[in-house]
Amino acid sequence: MKNVFLTFAKYNRDADAAVLSILNKLSNEEREKERGSYYHSLSGLVRHIIGGDSFFCGMFKAAMTNNEAALKALAPLTTISVPKDALNETQWQDVVKACELIDAALVSFVEALSDEDCKVMVKAPWGSSSLAFMLQNLIVHGTHHRGQISQILDELNIDNDYSGIKGE
């Protein structure tokens, strides 16, 4: 089971890197422009992904008290702070670094897990679920919002094959 989640964590990291590479080529004005999304802008969607990842990782940290390596993997995330409002270019670069930090921490976290750890119960505001189920939800959350980013990029006629599928 752990190997499946490691594959997903690496996919998440690589997909985020590809999306950020595309968004880095846009002007700050284009990233911040209202796009009709619930999170308003491309940058708003990225910030929401980071917020969701941070939220899930916080719950994981609380649940993994008996796995020192897993806790160590998540430790760098305490430094992440993502602005809520529109960003300037410097703040955007900080968001990019935060996303990279979260993605690296998630891969390291999953590498530190055992299959037994995947059965640990994680407390969430809506109830408790296994770590495996919560990891799945973290990955699906990011994939869903990257899909929204992809749709906006499609509307802008910006190539966004961050899945790698076209290349095979």
SEKOLZA-532402 format. One record per residue (C-alpha): residue number from 0; x, y, z. Coordinates in nm, 4 decimals, always signed. Layout:
<recs>
@lumnu = NUM	east = X	north = Y	up = Z
...
</recs>
This chain:
<recs>
@lumnu = 0	east = +0.0000	north = +0.0000	up = +0.0000
@lumnu = 1	east = +0.2818	north = +0.2392	up = +0.0876
@lumnu = 2	east = +0.4272	north = +0.2046	up = -0.2628
@lumnu = 3	east = +0.0999	north = +0.3177	up = -0.4181
@lumnu = 4	east = +0.0987	north = +0.6298	up = -0.2029
@lumnu = 5	east = +0.4640	north = +0.6945	up = -0.2805
@lumnu = 6	east = +0.3785	north = +0.6835	up = -0.6517
@lumnu = 7	east = +0.0945	north = +0.9295	up = -0.5897
@lumnu = 8	east = +0.3115	north = +1.1615	up = -0.3775
@lumnu = 9	east = +0.5747	north = +1.1703	up = -0.6520
@lumnu = 10	east = +0.3057	north = +1.2324	up = -0.9139
@lumnu = 11	east = +0.1721	north = +1.5174	up = -0.7007
@lumnu = 12	east = +0.5233	north = +1.6670	up = -0.6740
@lumnu = 13	east = +0.5919	north = +1.6365	up = -1.0467
@lumnu = 14	east = +0.2501	north = +1.7680	up = -1.1520
@lumnu = 15	east = +0.2813	north = +2.0662	up = -0.9187
@lumnu = 16	east = +0.6297	north = +2.1409	up = -1.0553
@lumnu = 17	east = +0.5006	north = +2.1291	up = -1.4121
@lumnu = 18	east = +0.2019	north = +2.3536	up = -1.3328
@lumnu = 19	east = +0.4236	north = +2.6015	up = -1.1479
@lumnu = 20	east = +0.6640	north = +2.6053	up = -1.4420
@lumnu = 21	east = +0.3773	north = +2.7050	up = -1.6705
@lumnu = 22	east = +0.2425	north = +2.9647	up = -1.4276
@lumnu = 23	east = +0.5900	north = +3.1120	up = -1.3721
@lumnu = 24	east = +0.5922	north = +3.2099	up = -1.7400
@lumnu = 25	east = +0.2800	north = +3.4230	up = -1.6946
@lumnu = 26	east = +0.2904	north = +3.7777	up = -1.5700
@lumnu = 27	east = +0.1868	north = +3.8367	up = -1.2125
@lumnu = 28	east = -0.1153	north = +4.0232	up = -1.3491
@lumnu = 29	east = -0.2214	north = +3.7146	up = -1.5498
@lumnu = 30	east = -0.1795	north = +3.4854	up = -1.2470
@lumnu = 31	east = -0.3839	north = +3.7215	up = -1.0277
@lumnu = 32	east = -0.6615	north = +3.7968	up = -1.2770
@lumnu = 33	east = -1.0163	north = +3.6953	up = -1.1799
@lumnu = 34	east = -1.0985	north = +3.3759	up = -1.3718
@lumnu = 35	east = -1.4462	north = +3.2903	up = -1.2426
@lumnu = 36	east = -1.3140	north = +3.0159	up = -1.0163
@lumnu = 37	east = -1.4285	north = +2.9852	up = -0.6569
@lumnu = 38	east = -1.0668	north = +3.0712	up = -0.5693
@lumnu = 39	east = -1.0756	north = +3.3563	up = -0.8230
@lumnu = 40	east = -0.7321	north = +3.3407	up = -0.9856
@lumnu = 41	east = -0.4688	north = +3.0929	up = -1.0931
@lumnu = 42	east = -0.2609	north = +3.1986	up = -0.7954
@lumnu = 43	east = -0.5658	north = +3.1605	up = -0.5706
@lumnu = 44	east = -0.6042	north = +2.8006	up = -0.6862
@lumnu = 45	east = -0.2363	north = +2.7277	up = -0.6172
@lumnu = 46	east = -0.2637	north = +2.8867	up = -0.2738
@lumnu = 47	east = -0.5711	north = +2.6728	up = -0.2015
@lumnu = 48	east = -0.3838	north = +2.3555	up = -0.3017
@lumnu = 49	east = -0.1030	north = +2.4505	up = -0.0633
@lumnu = 50	east = -0.3523	north = +2.5296	up = +0.2116
@lumnu = 51	east = -0.5201	north = +2.1920	up = +0.1659
@lumnu = 52	east = -0.1898	north = +2.0069	up = +0.1636
@lumnu = 53	east = -0.0818	north = +2.1893	up = +0.4804
@lumnu = 54	east = -0.4122	north = +2.1087	up = +0.6482
@lumnu = 55	east = -0.3846	north = +1.7368	up = +0.5671
@lumnu = 56	east = -0.0179	north = +1.7224	up = +0.6687
@lumnu = 57	east = -0.1057	north = +1.8816	up = +1.0023
@lumnu = 58	east = -0.3571	north = +1.6050	up = +1.0671
@lumnu = 59	east = -0.1006	north = +1.3448	up = +0.9606
@lumnu = 60	east = +0.1541	north = +1.4884	up = +1.2018
@lumnu = 61	east = -0.0933	north = +1.4663	up = +1.4889
@lumnu = 62	east = -0.1661	north = +1.1007	up = +1.4055
@lumnu = 63	east = +0.1907	north = +0.9746	up = +1.3539
@lumnu = 64	east = +0.3291	north = +1.0274	up = +1.7033
@lumnu = 65	east = +0.5037	north = +0.6871	up = +1.6999
@lumnu = 66	east = +0.6958	north = +0.7354	up = +1.3725
@lumnu = 67	east = +0.9865	north = +0.9734	up = +1.4298
@lumnu = 68	east = +1.1008	north = +0.9688	up = +1.0648
@lumnu = 69	east = +0.7525	north = +1.0602	up = +0.9435
@lumnu = 70	east = +0.7326	north = +1.3461	up = +1.1925
@lumnu = 71	east = +1.0770	north = +1.4681	up = +1.0890
@lumnu = 72	east = +0.9653	north = +1.4718	up = +0.7234
@lumnu = 73	east = +0.6782	north = +1.7062	up = +0.8089
@lumnu = 74	east = +0.8778	north = +1.9332	up = +1.0420
@lumnu = 75	east = +0.9800	north = +2.1886	up = +0.7726
@lumnu = 76	east = +0.6146	north = +2.2654	up = +0.7033
@lumnu = 77	east = +0.5857	north = +2.4741	up = +1.0199
@lumnu = 78	east = +0.7606	north = +2.7581	up = +0.8335
@lumnu = 79	east = +0.4957	north = +2.7842	up = +0.5597
@lumnu = 80	east = +0.2719	north = +3.0883	up = +0.5511
@lumnu = 81	east = +0.0649	north = +3.1630	up = +0.2419
@lumnu = 82	east = -0.0967	north = +3.5058	up = +0.1917
@lumnu = 83	east = -0.4729	north = +3.5074	up = +0.1407
@lumnu = 84	east = -0.4942	north = +3.8145	up = -0.0812
@lumnu = 85	east = -0.3556	north = +3.8881	up = -0.4277
@lumnu = 86	east = +0.0184	north = +3.8436	up = -0.4518
@lumnu = 87	east = +0.3024	north = +4.0488	up = -0.5855
@lumnu = 88	east = +0.5853	north = +3.8779	up = -0.7758
@lumnu = 89	east = +0.8017	north = +3.8274	up = -0.4658
@lumnu = 90	east = +0.5119	north = +3.6700	up = -0.2773
@lumnu = 91	east = +0.4414	north = +3.4451	up = -0.5770
@lumnu = 92	east = +0.7992	north = +3.3160	up = -0.5624
@lumnu = 93	east = +0.7477	north = +3.2426	up = -0.1911
@lumnu = 94	east = +0.4323	north = +3.0469	up = -0.2790
@lumnu = 95	east = +0.6291	north = +2.8462	up = -0.5360
@lumnu = 96	east = +0.8912	north = +2.7632	up = -0.2710
@lumnu = 97	east = +0.6182	north = +2.6657	up = -0.0242
@lumnu = 98	east = +0.4625	north = +2.4305	up = -0.2776
@lumnu = 99	east = +0.8002	north = +2.2706	up = -0.3484
@lumnu = 100	east = +0.8636	north = +2.2314	up = +0.0253
@lumnu = 101	east = +0.5259	north = +2.0661	up = +0.0857
@lumnu = 102	east = +0.5675	north = +1.8309	up = -0.2096
@lumnu = 103	east = +0.9156	north = +1.7243	up = -0.0956
@lumnu = 104	east = +0.7924	north = +1.6776	up = +0.2619
@lumnu = 105	east = +0.5001	north = +1.4642	up = +0.1446
@lumnu = 106	east = +0.7297	north = +1.2337	up = -0.0528
@lumnu = 107	east = +0.9642	north = +1.2031	up = +0.2481
@lumnu = 108	east = +0.6680	north = +1.1448	up = +0.4780
@lumnu = 109	east = +0.5329	north = +0.8600	up = +0.2663
@lumnu = 110	east = +0.8829	north = +0.7100	up = +0.2324
@lumnu = 111	east = +0.8985	north = +0.6984	up = +0.6135
@lumnu = 112	east = +0.5699	north = +0.5084	up = +0.6455
@lumnu = 113	east = +0.5167	north = +0.1366	up = +0.6824
@lumnu = 114	east = +0.2126	north = -0.0400	up = +0.5472
@lumnu = 115	east = +0.0940	north = -0.0643	up = +0.9093
@lumnu = 116	east = +0.1204	north = +0.3140	up = +0.9445
@lumnu = 117	east = -0.1315	north = +0.3465	up = +0.6611
@lumnu = 118	east = -0.3914	north = +0.1945	up = +0.8947
@lumnu = 119	east = -0.3412	north = +0.4552	up = +1.1689
@lumnu = 120	east = -0.6542	north = +0.6585	up = +1.2309
@lumnu = 121	east = -0.6339	north = +1.0299	up = +1.1533
@lumnu = 122	east = -0.8680	north = +1.2700	up = +1.3318
@lumnu = 123	east = -1.0311	north = +1.5289	up = +1.1089
@lumnu = 124	east = -1.2995	north = +1.7884	up = +1.1827
@lumnu = 125	east = -1.5539	north = +1.5609	up = +1.0106
@lumnu = 126	east = -1.4480	north = +1.2368	up = +1.1859
@lumnu = 127	east = -1.1673	north = +0.9829	up = +1.1821
@lumnu = 128	east = -1.0376	north = +0.7890	up = +0.8840
@lumnu = 129	east = -0.7331	north = +0.5796	up = +0.8088
@lumnu = 130	east = -0.4145	north = +0.7518	up = +0.7024
@lumnu = 131	east = -0.4445	north = +0.5682	up = +0.3690
@lumnu = 132	east = -0.7876	north = +0.7204	up = +0.3066
@lumnu = 133	east = -0.6664	north = +1.0661	up = +0.4079
@lumnu = 134	east = -0.3578	north = +1.0412	up = +0.1826
@lumnu = 135	east = -0.5891	north = +0.9501	up = -0.1025
@lumnu = 136	east = -0.7989	north = +1.2575	up = -0.0289
@lumnu = 137	east = -0.4934	north = +1.4848	up = -0.0247
@lumnu = 138	east = -0.3878	north = +1.3593	up = -0.3681
@lumnu = 139	east = -0.7395	north = +1.3852	up = -0.5126
@lumnu = 140	east = -0.7773	north = +1.7378	up = -0.3745
@lumnu = 141	east = -0.4625	north = +1.8577	up = -0.5540
@lumnu = 142	east = -0.5526	north = +1.6745	up = -0.8739
@lumnu = 143	east = -0.8999	north = +1.8302	up = -0.8739
@lumnu = 144	east = -0.7666	north = +2.1839	up = -0.8417
@lumnu = 145	east = -0.4859	north = +2.1286	up = -1.0942
@lumnu = 146	east = -0.7679	north = +2.0261	up = -1.3286
@lumnu = 147	east = -0.9296	north = +2.3640	up = -1.2696
@lumnu = 148	east = -0.5974	north = +2.5324	up = -1.3453
@lumnu = 149	east = -0.5703	north = +2.3231	up = -1.6620
@lumnu = 150	east = -0.9155	north = +2.4314	up = -1.7763
@lumnu = 151	east = -0.8267	north = +2.7984	up = -1.7302
@lumnu = 152	east = -0.4998	north = +2.7471	up = -1.9172
@lumnu = 153	east = -0.6920	north = +2.5722	up = -2.1971
@lumnu = 154	east = -0.9226	north = +2.8755	up = -2.2222
@lumnu = 155	east = -0.6106	north = +3.0935	up = -2.2518
@lumnu = 156	east = -0.4722	north = +2.8621	up = -2.5247
@lumnu = 157	east = -0.1686	north = +2.7814	up = -2.3083
@lumnu = 158	east = -0.0335	north = +2.4285	up = -2.3513
@lumnu = 159	east = -0.0448	north = +2.2538	up = -2.0155
@lumnu = 160	east = +0.0391	north = +1.8880	up = -2.0597
@lumnu = 161	east = +0.1664	north = +1.8481	up = -1.7068
@lumnu = 162	east = +0.0456	north = +1.4884	up = -1.6900
@lumnu = 163	east = +0.3107	north = +1.3623	up = -1.9298
@lumnu = 164	east = +0.0505	north = +1.1497	up = -2.1096
@lumnu = 165	east = +0.1015	north = +1.3180	up = -2.4479
@lumnu = 166	east = +0.4718	north = +1.2392	up = -2.4311
@lumnu = 167	east = +0.4296	north = +0.8602	up = -2.4155
</recs>
